[in-house]
Amino acid sequence: MTKIKIKQIKSGIGRPERQKRTLRALGFLKMNQTIEKEATPQIIGMVKKVAHLVTVENI
């Protein structure tokens, strides 16, 4: 599987609870944090739900 690098660029404050929980499930704890994940269909779907809060880069 390919890996993707995800970086949180916007805050979850003021966002719907569902988006906050998605950020937490991806593993984000604070702003500008970068996480590497396997590019599974589940992870890609989660990233699409919060695409306006994160940036994605293929590794």
mmCIF file as Biopython writes it, N, C-alpha, C and O atoms, coordinates in Angstrom:
data_model
#
loop_
_atom_site.group_PDB
_atom_site.id
_atom_site.type_symbol
_atom_site.label_atom_id
_atom_site.label_alt_id
_atom_site.label_comp_id
_atom_site.label_asym_id
_atom_site.label_entity_id
_atom_site.label_seq_id
_atom_site.pdbx_PDB_ins_code
_atom_site.Cartn_x
_atom_site.Cartn_y
_atom_site.Cartn_z
_atom_site.occupancy
_atom_site.B_iso_or_equiv
_atom_site.auth_seq_id
_atom_site.auth_asym_id
_atom_site.pdbx_PDB_model_num
ATOM 1   N N  . MET A ? 1  ? 0.834   -1.192 0.000  1.0 0.0 1  A 1 
ATOM 2   C CA . MET A ? 1  ? 0.000   0.000  0.000  1.0 0.0 1  A 1 
ATOM 3   C C  . MET A ? 1  ? 0.875   1.251  0.000  1.0 0.0 1  A 1 
ATOM 4   O O  . MET A ? 1  ? 1.991   1.259  0.519  1.0 0.0 1  A 1 
ATOM 5   N N  . THR A ? 2  ? 0.339   2.284  -0.588 1.0 0.0 2  A 1 
ATOM 6   C CA . THR A ? 2  ? 1.059   3.547  -0.569 1.0 0.0 2  A 1 
ATOM 7   C C  . THR A ? 2  ? 0.770   4.277  0.733  1.0 0.0 2  A 1 
ATOM 8   O O  . THR A ? 2  ? -0.238  4.031  1.395  1.0 0.0 2  A 1 
ATOM 9   N N  . LYS A ? 3  ? 1.662   5.166  1.079  1.0 0.0 3  A 1 
ATOM 10  C CA . LYS A ? 3  ? 1.478   5.972  2.284  1.0 0.0 3  A 1 
ATOM 11  C C  . LYS A ? 3  ? 1.142   7.391  1.879  1.0 0.0 3  A 1 
ATOM 12  O O  . LYS A ? 3  ? 1.532   7.854  0.807  1.0 0.0 3  A 1 
ATOM 13  N N  . ILE A ? 4  ? 0.416   8.075  2.744  1.0 0.0 4  A 1 
ATOM 14  C CA . ILE A ? 4  ? 0.116   9.486  2.537  1.0 0.0 4  A 1 
ATOM 15  C C  . ILE A ? 4  ? 0.537   10.264 3.771  1.0 0.0 4  A 1 
ATOM 16  O O  . ILE A ? 4  ? 0.493   9.754  4.891  1.0 0.0 4  A 1 
ATOM 17  N N  . LYS A ? 5  ? 0.942   11.494 3.551  1.0 0.0 5  A 1 
ATOM 18  C CA . LYS A ? 5  ? 1.322   12.395 4.637  1.0 0.0 5  A 1 
ATOM 19  C C  . LYS A ? 5  ? 0.205   13.423 4.760  1.0 0.0 5  A 1 
ATOM 20  O O  . LYS A ? 5  ? -0.108  14.116 3.792  1.0 0.0 5  A 1 
ATOM 21  N N  . ILE A ? 6  ? -0.397  13.528 5.939  1.0 0.0 6  A 1 
ATOM 22  C CA . ILE A ? 6  ? -1.526  14.417 6.185  1.0 0.0 6  A 1 
ATOM 23  C C  . ILE A ? 6  ? -1.091  15.463 7.197  1.0 0.0 6  A 1 
ATOM 24  O O  . ILE A ? 6  ? -0.516  15.121 8.230  1.0 0.0 6  A 1 
ATOM 25  N N  . LYS A ? 7  ? -1.362  16.750 6.912  1.0 0.0 7  A 1 
ATOM 26  C CA . LYS A ? 7  ? -1.010  17.827 7.814  1.0 0.0 7  A 1 
ATOM 27  C C  . LYS A ? 7  ? -2.253  18.660 8.102  1.0 0.0 7  A 1 
ATOM 28  O O  . LYS A ? 7  ? -2.957  19.077 7.183  1.0 0.0 7  A 1 
ATOM 29  N N  . GLN A ? 8  ? -2.514  18.897 9.377  1.0 0.0 8  A 1 
ATOM 30  C CA . GLN A ? 8  ? -3.654  19.736 9.764  1.0 0.0 8  A 1 
ATOM 31  C C  . GLN A ? 8  ? -3.253  21.197 9.617  1.0 0.0 8  A 1 
ATOM 32  O O  . GLN A ? 8  ? -2.289  21.648 10.235 1.0 0.0 8  A 1 
ATOM 33  N N  . ILE A ? 9  ? -4.004  21.943 8.785  1.0 0.0 9  A 1 
ATOM 34  C CA . ILE A ? 9  ? -3.662  23.339 8.531  1.0 0.0 9  A 1 
ATOM 35  C C  . ILE A ? 9  ? -4.690  24.311 9.096  1.0 0.0 9  A 1 
ATOM 36  O O  . ILE A ? 9  ? -4.419  25.507 9.195  1.0 0.0 9  A 1 
ATOM 37  N N  . LYS A ? 10 ? -5.869  23.810 9.470  1.0 0.0 10 A 1 
ATOM 38  C CA . LYS A ? 10 ? -6.895  24.659 10.067 1.0 0.0 10 A 1 
ATOM 39  C C  . LYS A ? 10 ? -7.418  23.991 11.322 1.0 0.0 10 A 1 
ATOM 40  O O  . LYS A ? 10 ? -7.351  22.771 11.476 1.0 0.0 10 A 1 
ATOM 41  N N  . SER A ? 11 ? -7.940  24.814 12.212 1.0 0.0 11 A 1 
ATOM 42  C CA . SER A ? 11 ? -8.413  24.335 13.498 1.0 0.0 11 A 1 
ATOM 43  C C  . SER A ? 11 ? -9.785  23.675 13.385 1.0 0.0 11 A 1 
ATOM 44  O O  . SER A ? 11 ? -10.565 23.973 12.480 1.0 0.0 11 A 1 
ATOM 45  N N  . GLY A ? 12 ? -10.057 22.781 14.317 1.0 0.0 12 A 1 
ATOM 46  C CA . GLY A ? 12 ? -11.367 22.152 14.408 1.0 0.0 12 A 1 
ATOM 47  C C  . GLY A ? 12 ? -12.333 22.932 15.272 1.0 0.0 12 A 1 
ATOM 48  O O  . GLY A ? 12 ? -13.494 22.548 15.410 1.0 0.0 12 A 1 
ATOM 49  N N  . ILE A ? 13 ? -11.863 24.030 15.860 1.0 0.0 13 A 1 
ATOM 50  C CA . ILE A ? 13 ? -12.719 24.844 16.715 1.0 0.0 13 A 1 
ATOM 51  C C  . ILE A ? 13 ? -13.819 25.473 15.872 1.0 0.0 13 A 1 
ATOM 52  O O  . ILE A ? 13 ? -13.555 26.036 14.809 1.0 0.0 13 A 1 
ATOM 53  N N  . GLY A ? 14 ? -15.035 25.374 16.347 1.0 0.0 14 A 1 
ATOM 54  C CA . GLY A ? 14 ? -16.172 25.941 15.638 1.0 0.0 14 A 1 
ATOM 55  C C  . GLY A ? 14 ? -16.702 25.046 14.535 1.0 0.0 14 A 1 
ATOM 56  O O  . GLY A ? 14 ? -17.624 25.432 13.817 1.0 0.0 14 A 1 
ATOM 57  N N  . ARG A ? 15 ? -16.145 23.875 14.389 1.0 0.0 15 A 1 
ATOM 58  C CA . ARG A ? 15 ? -16.580 22.918 13.365 1.0 0.0 15 A 1 
ATOM 59  C C  . ARG A ? 15 ? -17.585 21.959 13.987 1.0 0.0 15 A 1 
ATOM 60  O O  . ARG A ? 15 ? -17.633 21.817 15.209 1.0 0.0 15 A 1 
ATOM 61  N N  . PRO A ? 16 ? -18.386 21.302 13.158 1.0 0.0 16 A 1 
ATOM 62  C CA . PRO A ? 16 ? -19.319 20.297 13.688 1.0 0.0 16 A 1 
ATOM 63  C C  . PRO A ? 16 ? -18.587 19.189 14.439 1.0 0.0 16 A 1 
ATOM 64  O O  . PRO A ? 16 ? -17.435 18.872 14.140 1.0 0.0 16 A 1 
ATOM 65  N N  . GLU A ? 17 ? -19.272 18.614 15.409 1.0 0.0 17 A 1 
ATOM 66  C CA . GLU A ? 17 ? -18.679 17.573 16.250 1.0 0.0 17 A 1 
ATOM 67  C C  . GLU A ? 17 ? -18.177 16.397 15.415 1.0 0.0 17 A 1 
ATOM 68  O O  . GLU A ? 17 ? -17.172 15.776 15.764 1.0 0.0 17 A 1 
ATOM 69  N N  . ARG A ? 18 ? -18.850 16.091 14.340 1.0 0.0 18 A 1 
ATOM 70  C CA . ARG A ? 18 ? -18.443 14.971 13.487 1.0 0.0 18 A 1 
ATOM 71  C C  . ARG A ? 18 ? -17.061 15.216 12.876 1.0 0.0 18 A 1 
ATOM 72  O O  . ARG A ? 18 ? -16.249 14.296 12.789 1.0 0.0 18 A 1 
ATOM 73  N N  . GLN A ? 19 ? -16.797 16.446 12.456 1.0 0.0 19 A 1 
ATOM 74  C CA . GLN A ? 19 ? -15.492 16.774 11.887 1.0 0.0 19 A 1 
ATOM 75  C C  . GLN A ? 19 ? -14.410 16.745 12.959 1.0 0.0 19 A 1 
ATOM 76  O O  . GLN A ? 19 ? -13.288 16.310 12.696 1.0 0.0 19 A 1 
ATOM 77  N N  . LYS A ? 20 ? -14.732 17.200 14.149 1.0 0.0 20 A 1 
ATOM 78  C CA . LYS A ? 20 ? -13.766 17.155 15.253 1.0 0.0 20 A 1 
ATOM 79  C C  . LYS A ? 20 ? -13.389 15.712 15.569 1.0 0.0 20 A 1 
ATOM 80  O O  . LYS A ? 20 ? -12.220 15.406 15.801 1.0 0.0 20 A 1 
ATOM 81  N N  . ARG A ? 21 ? -14.375 14.839 15.577 1.0 0.0 21 A 1 
ATOM 82  C CA . ARG A ? 21 ? -14.116 13.432 15.877 1.0 0.0 21 A 1 
ATOM 83  C C  . ARG A ? 21 ? -13.308 12.767 14.764 1.0 0.0 21 A 1 
ATOM 84  O O  . ARG A ? 21 ? -12.486 11.889 15.029 1.0 0.0 21 A 1 
ATOM 85  N N  . THR A ? 22 ? -13.539 13.181 13.531 1.0 0.0 22 A 1 
ATOM 86  C CA . THR A ? 22 ? -12.767 12.633 12.416 1.0 0.0 22 A 1 
ATOM 87  C C  . THR A ? 22 ? -11.304 13.035 12.535 1.0 0.0 22 A 1 
ATOM 88  O O  . THR A ? 22 ? -10.415 12.213 12.316 1.0 0.0 22 A 1 
ATOM 89  N N  . LEU A ? 23 ? -11.045 14.308 12.885 1.0 0.0 23 A 1 
ATOM 90  C CA . LEU A ? 23 ? -9.661  14.750 13.085 1.0 0.0 23 A 1 
ATOM 91  C C  . LEU A ? 23 ? -8.994  13.935 14.195 1.0 0.0 23 A 1 
ATOM 92  O O  . LEU A ? 23 ? -7.845  13.514 14.060 1.0 0.0 23 A 1 
ATOM 93  N N  . ARG A ? 24 ? -9.716  13.717 15.280 1.0 0.0 24 A 1 
ATOM 94  C CA . ARG A ? 24 ? -9.177  12.956 16.402 1.0 0.0 24 A 1 
ATOM 95  C C  . ARG A ? 24 ? -8.914  11.498 15.997 1.0 0.0 24 A 1 
ATOM 96  O O  . ARG A ? 24 ? -7.906  10.908 16.386 1.0 0.0 24 A 1 
ATOM 97  N N  . ALA A ? 25 ? -9.830  10.931 15.214 1.0 0.0 25 A 1 
ATOM 98  C CA . ALA A ? 25 ? -9.672  9.541  14.777 1.0 0.0 25 A 1 
ATOM 99  C C  . ALA A ? 25 ? -8.477  9.384  13.843 1.0 0.0 25 A 1 
ATOM 100 O O  . ALA A ? 25 ? -7.839  8.331  13.820 1.0 0.0 25 A 1 
ATOM 101 N N  . LEU A ? 26 ? -8.173  10.422 13.075 1.0 0.0 26 A 1 
ATOM 102 C CA . LEU A ? 26 ? -6.990  10.383 12.221 1.0 0.0 26 A 1 
ATOM 103 C C  . LEU A ? 26 ? -5.711  10.480 13.044 1.0 0.0 26 A 1 
ATOM 104 O O  . LEU A ? 26 ? -4.640  10.093 12.577 1.0 0.0 26 A 1 
ATOM 105 N N  . GLY A ? 27 ? -5.818  10.996 14.269 1.0 0.0 27 A 1 
ATOM 106 C CA . GLY A ? 27 ? -4.654  11.063 15.151 1.0 0.0 27 A 1 
ATOM 107 C C  . GLY A ? 27 ? -4.142  12.461 15.414 1.0 0.0 27 A 1 
ATOM 108 O O  . GLY A ? 27 ? -3.070  12.622 15.998 1.0 0.0 27 A 1 
ATOM 109 N N  . PHE A ? 28 ? -4.881  13.476 14.998 1.0 0.0 28 A 1 
ATOM 110 C CA . PHE A ? 28 ? -4.430  14.850 15.207 1.0 0.0 28 A 1 
ATOM 111 C C  . PHE A ? 28 ? -4.740  15.316 16.621 1.0 0.0 28 A 1 
ATOM 112 O O  . PHE A ? 28 ? -5.843  15.121 17.130 1.0 0.0 28 A 1 
ATOM 113 N N  . LEU A ? 29 ? -3.747  15.934 17.243 1.0 0.0 29 A 1 
ATOM 114 C CA . LEU A ? 29 ? -3.901  16.475 18.582 1.0 0.0 29 A 1 
ATOM 115 C C  . LEU A ? 29 ? -3.739  17.988 18.598 1.0 0.0 29 A 1 
ATOM 116 O O  . LEU A ? 29 ? -4.257  18.650 19.497 1.0 0.0 29 A 1 
ATOM 117 N N  . LYS A ? 30 ? -3.026  18.554 17.617 1.0 0.0 30 A 1 
ATOM 118 C CA . LYS A ? 30 ? -2.783  19.990 17.591 1.0 0.0 30 A 1 
ATOM 119 C C  . LYS A ? 30 ? -2.554  20.456 16.159 1.0 0.0 30 A 1 
ATOM 120 O O  . LYS A ? 30 ? -2.399  19.645 15.246 1.0 0.0 30 A 1 
ATOM 121 N N  . MET A ? 31 ? -2.536  21.761 15.975 1.0 0.0 31 A 1 
ATOM 122 C CA . MET A ? 31 ? -2.357  22.365 14.658 1.0 0.0 31 A 1 
ATOM 123 C C  . MET A ? 31 ? -0.956  22.094 14.110 1.0 0.0 31 A 1 
ATOM 124 O O  . MET A ? 31 ? -0.012  21.891 14.873 1.0 0.0 31 A 1 
ATOM 125 N N  . ASN A ? 32 ? -0.831  22.093 12.793 1.0 0.0 32 A 1 
ATOM 126 C CA . ASN A ? 32 ? 0.427   21.904 12.074 1.0 0.0 32 A 1 
ATOM 127 C C  . ASN A ? 32 ? 1.106   20.570 12.364 1.0 0.0 32 A 1 
ATOM 128 O O  . ASN A ? 32 ? 2.303   20.413 12.121 1.0 0.0 32 A 1 
ATOM 129 N N  . GLN A ? 33 ? 0.358   19.628 12.873 1.0 0.0 33 A 1 
ATOM 130 C CA . GLN A ? 33 ? 0.887   18.298 13.126 1.0 0.0 33 A 1 
ATOM 131 C C  . GLN A ? 33 ? 0.833   17.492 11.831 1.0 0.0 33 A 1 
ATOM 132 O O  . GLN A ? 33 ? -0.140  17.589 11.083 1.0 0.0 33 A 1 
ATOM 133 N N  . THR A ? 34 ? 1.853   16.711 11.564 1.0 0.0 34 A 1 
ATOM 134 C CA . THR A ? 34 ? 1.913   15.882 10.365 1.0 0.0 34 A 1 
ATOM 135 C C  . THR A ? 34 ? 1.882   14.420 10.764 1.0 0.0 34 A 1 
ATOM 136 O O  . THR A ? 34 ? 2.569   13.996 11.692 1.0 0.0 34 A 1 
ATOM 137 N N  . ILE A ? 35 ? 1.067   13.655 10.041 1.0 0.0 35 A 1 
ATOM 138 C CA . ILE A ? 35 ? 0.885   12.238 10.336 1.0 0.0 35 A 1 
ATOM 139 C C  . ILE A ? 35 ? 1.037   11.452 9.042  1.0 0.0 35 A 1 
ATOM 140 O O  . ILE A ? 35 ? 0.571   11.888 7.990  1.0 0.0 35 A 1 
ATOM 141 N N  . GLU A ? 36 ? 1.686   10.297 9.117  1.0 0.0 36 A 1 
ATOM 142 C CA . GLU A ? 36 ? 1.791   9.401  7.968  1.0 0.0 36 A 1 
ATOM 143 C C  . GLU A ? 36 ? 0.877   8.216  8.200  1.0 0.0 36 A 1 
ATOM 144 O O  . GLU A ? 36 ? 0.917   7.585  9.256  1.0 0.0 36 A 1 
ATOM 145 N N  . LYS A ? 37 ? 0.048   7.915  7.203  1.0 0.0 37 A 1 
ATOM 146 C CA . LYS A ? 37 ? -0.903  6.803  7.291  1.0 0.0 37 A 1 
ATOM 147 C C  . LYS A ? 37 ? -0.854  5.997  6.003  1.0 0.0 37 A 1 
ATOM 148 O O  . LYS A ? 37 ? -0.437  6.496  4.958  1.0 0.0 37 A 1 
ATOM 149 N N  . GLU A ? 38 ? -1.284  4.746  6.092  1.0 0.0 38 A 1 
ATOM 150 C CA . GLU A ? 38 ? -1.472  3.918  4.898  1.0 0.0 38 A 1 
ATOM 151 C C  . GLU A ? 38 ? -2.688  4.454  4.146  1.0 0.0 38 A 1 
ATOM 152 O O  . GLU A ? 38 ? -3.657  4.889  4.768  1.0 0.0 38 A 1 
ATOM 153 N N  . ALA A ? 39 ? -2.646  4.426  2.838  1.0 0.0 39 A 1 
ATOM 154 C CA . ALA A ? 39 ? -3.723  4.965  2.013  1.0 0.0 39 A 1 
ATOM 155 C C  . ALA A ? 39 ? -4.813  3.915  1.804  1.0 0.0 39 A 1 
ATOM 156 O O  . ALA A ? 39 ? -5.031  3.455  0.683  1.0 0.0 39 A 1 
ATOM 157 N N  . THR A ? 40 ? -5.494  3.540  2.885  1.0 0.0 40 A 1 
ATOM 158 C CA . THR A ? 40 ? -6.605  2.600  2.792  1.0 0.0 40 A 1 
ATOM 159 C C  . THR A ? 40 ? -7.873  3.358  2.414  1.0 0.0 40 A 1 
ATOM 160 O O  . THR A ? 40 ? -7.932  4.574  2.600  1.0 0.0 40 A 1 
ATOM 161 N N  . PRO A ? 41 ? -8.878  2.679  1.895  1.0 0.0 41 A 1 
ATOM 162 C CA . PRO A ? 41 ? -10.136 3.358  1.553  1.0 0.0 41 A 1 
ATOM 163 C C  . PRO A ? 41 ? -10.773 4.064  2.752  1.0 0.0 41 A 1 
ATOM 164 O O  . PRO A ? 41 ? -11.403 5.109  2.590  1.0 0.0 41 A 1 
ATOM 165 N N  . GLN A ? 42 ? -10.616 3.504  3.945  1.0 0.0 42 A 1 
ATOM 166 C CA . GLN A ? 42 ? -11.194 4.112  5.136  1.0 0.0 42 A 1 
ATOM 167 C C  . GLN A ? 42 ? -10.511 5.442  5.455  1.0 0.0 42 A 1 
ATOM 168 O O  . GLN A ? 42 ? -11.181 6.433  5.746  1.0 0.0 42 A 1 
ATOM 169 N N  . ILE A ? 43 ? -9.193  5.461  5.401  1.0 0.0 43 A 1 
ATOM 170 C CA . ILE A ? 43 ? -8.434  6.678  5.697  1.0 0.0 43 A 1 
ATOM 171 C C  . ILE A ? 43 ? -8.705  7.740  4.634  1.0 0.0 43 A 1 
ATOM 172 O O  . ILE A ? 43 ? -8.876  8.914  4.964  1.0 0.0 43 A 1 
ATOM 173 N N  . ILE A ? 44 ? -8.745  7.345  3.378  1.0 0.0 44 A 1 
ATOM 174 C CA . ILE A ? 44 ? -9.007  8.302  2.297  1.0 0.0 44 A 1 
ATOM 175 C C  . ILE A ? 44 ? -10.387 8.919  2.458  1.0 0.0 44 A 1 
ATOM 176 O O  . ILE A ? 44 ? -10.559 10.114 2.218  1.0 0.0 44 A 1 
ATOM 177 N N  . GLY A ? 45 ? -11.372 8.125  2.860  1.0 0.0 45 A 1 
ATOM 178 C CA . GLY A ? 45 ? -12.713 8.649  3.104  1.0 0.0 45 A 1 
ATOM 179 C C  . GLY A ? 45 ? -12.743 9.643  4.244  1.0 0.0 45 A 1 
ATOM 180 O O  . GLY A ? 45 ? -13.438 10.657 4.168  1.0 0.0 45 A 1 
ATOM 181 N N  . MET A ? 46 ? -11.991 9.360  5.307  1.0 0.0 46 A 1 
ATOM 182 C CA . MET A ? 46 ? -11.931 10.277 6.446  1.0 0.0 46 A 1 
ATOM 183 C C  . MET A ? 46 ? -11.273 11.588 6.035  1.0 0.0 46 A 1 
ATOM 184 O O  . MET A ? 46 ? -11.715 12.665 6.435  1.0 0.0 46 A 1 
ATOM 185 N N  . VAL A ? 47 ? -10.215 11.493 5.235  1.0 0.0 47 A 1 
ATOM 186 C CA . VAL A ? 47 ? -9.508  12.693 4.777  1.0 0.0 47 A 1 
ATOM 187 C C  . VAL A ? 47 ? -10.426 13.547 3.910  1.0 0.0 47 A 1 
ATOM 188 O O  . VAL A ? 47 ? -10.398 14.774 4.007  1.0 0.0 47 A 1 
ATOM 189 N N  . LYS A ? 48 ? -11.232 12.920 3.069  1.0 0.0 48 A 1 
ATOM 190 C CA . LYS A ? 48 ? -12.151 13.676 2.214  1.0 0.0 48 A 1 
ATOM 191 C C  . LYS A ? 48 ? -13.184 14.445 3.034  1.0 0.0 48 A 1 
ATOM 192 O O  . LYS A ? 48 ? -13.603 15.532 2.634  1.0 0.0 48 A 1 
ATOM 193 N N  . LYS A ? 49 ? -13.598 13.900 4.170  1.0 0.0 49 A 1 
ATOM 194 C CA . LYS A ? 49 ? -14.583 14.573 5.024  1.0 0.0 49 A 1 
ATOM 195 C C  . LYS A ? 49 ? -14.026 15.826 5.676  1.0 0.0 49 A 1 
ATOM 196 O O  . LYS A ? 49 ? -14.784 16.741 5.999  1.0 0.0 49 A 1 
ATOM 197 N N  . VAL A ? 50 ? -12.714 15.885 5.877  1.0 0.0 50 A 1 
ATOM 198 C CA . VAL A ? 50 ? -12.089 17.058 6.500  1.0 0.0 50 A 1 
ATOM 199 C C  . VAL A ? 50 ? -11.045 17.670 5.567  1.0 0.0 50 A 1 
ATOM 200 O O  . VAL A ? 50 ? -10.055 18.238 6.028  1.0 0.0 50 A 1 
ATOM 201 N N  . ALA A ? 51 ? -11.263 17.555 4.265  1.0 0.0 51 A 1 
ATOM 202 C CA . ALA A ? 51 ? -10.290 18.026 3.265  1.0 0.0 51 A 1 
ATOM 203 C C  . ALA A ? 51 ? -10.030 19.524 3.376  1.0 0.0 51 A 1 
ATOM 204 O O  . ALA A ? 51 ? -8.950  19.989 3.010  1.0 0.0 51 A 1 
ATOM 205 N N  . HIS A ? 52 ? -11.006 20.290 3.877  1.0 0.0 52 A 1 
ATOM 206 C CA . HIS A ? 52 ? -10.842 21.729 4.015  1.0 0.0 52 A 1 
ATOM 207 C C  . HIS A ? 52 ? -10.000 22.095 5.236  1.0 0.0 52 A 1 
ATOM 208 O O  . HIS A ? 52 ? -9.655  23.263 5.416  1.0 0.0 52 A 1 
ATOM 209 N N  . LEU A ? 53 ? -9.664  21.116 6.073  1.0 0.0 53 A 1 
ATOM 210 C CA . LEU A ? 53 ? -8.868  21.354 7.279  1.0 0.0 53 A 1 
ATOM 211 C C  . LEU A ? 53 ? -7.460  20.787 7.192  1.0 0.0 53 A 1 
ATOM 212 O O  . LEU A ? 53 ? -6.619  21.090 8.039  1.0 0.0 53 A 1 
ATOM 213 N N  . VAL A ? 54 ? -7.190  19.967 6.177  1.0 0.0 54 A 1 
ATOM 214 C CA . VAL A ? 54 ? -5.902  19.289 6.074  1.0 0.0 54 A 1 
ATOM 215 C C  . VAL A ? 54 ? -5.338  19.400 4.668  1.0 0.0 54 A 1 
ATOM 216 O O  . VAL A ? 54 ? -6.050  19.734 3.721  1.0 0.0 54 A 1 
ATOM 217 N N  . THR A ? 55 ? -4.039  19.114 4.546  1.0 0.0 55 A 1 
ATOM 218 C CA . THR A ? 55 ? -3.408  18.945 3.233  1.0 0.0 55 A 1 
ATOM 219 C C  . THR A ? 55 ? -2.894  17.510 3.166  1.0 0.0 55 A 1 
ATOM 220 O O  . THR A ? 55 ? -2.535  16.911 4.180  1.0 0.0 55 A 1 
ATOM 221 N N  . VAL A ? 56 ? -2.868  16.974 1.945  1.0 0.0 56 A 1 
ATOM 222 C CA . VAL A ? 56 ? -2.474  15.585 1.750  1.0 0.0 56 A 1 
ATOM 223 C C  . VAL A ? 56 ? -1.355  15.526 0.714  1.0 0.0 56 A 1 
ATOM 224 O O  . VAL A ? 56 ? -1.382  16.226 -0.299 1.0 0.0 56 A 1 
ATOM 225 N N  . GLU A ? 57 ? -0.379  14.679 0.993  1.0 0.0 57 A 1 
ATOM 226 C CA . GLU A ? 57 ? 0.760   14.511 0.080  1.0 0.0 57 A 1 
ATOM 227 C C  . GLU A ? 57 ? 1.080   13.027 -0.007 1.0 0.0 57 A 1 
ATOM 228 O O  . GLU A ? 57 ? 1.184   12.354 1.019  1.0 0.0 57 A 1 
ATOM 229 N N  . ASN A ? 58 ? 1.236   12.513 -1.217 1.0 0.0 58 A 1 
ATOM 230 C CA . ASN A ? 58 ? 1.624   11.114 -1.400 1.0 0.0 58 A 1 
ATOM 231 C C  . ASN A ? 58 ? 3.117   10.962 -1.117 1.0 0.0 58 A 1 
ATOM 232 O O  . ASN A ? 58 ? 3.920   11.845 -1.418 1.0 0.0 58 A 1 
ATOM 233 N N  . ILE A ? 59 ? 3.462   9.822  -0.530 1.0 0.0 59 A 1 
ATOM 234 C CA . ILE A ? 59 ? 4.876   9.544  -0.219 1.0 0.0 59 A 1 
ATOM 235 C C  . ILE A ? 59 ? 5.390   8.501  -1.191 1.0 0.0 59 A 1 
ATOM 236 O O  . ILE A ? 59 ? 6.555   8.111  -1.120 1.0 0.0 59 A 1 
#
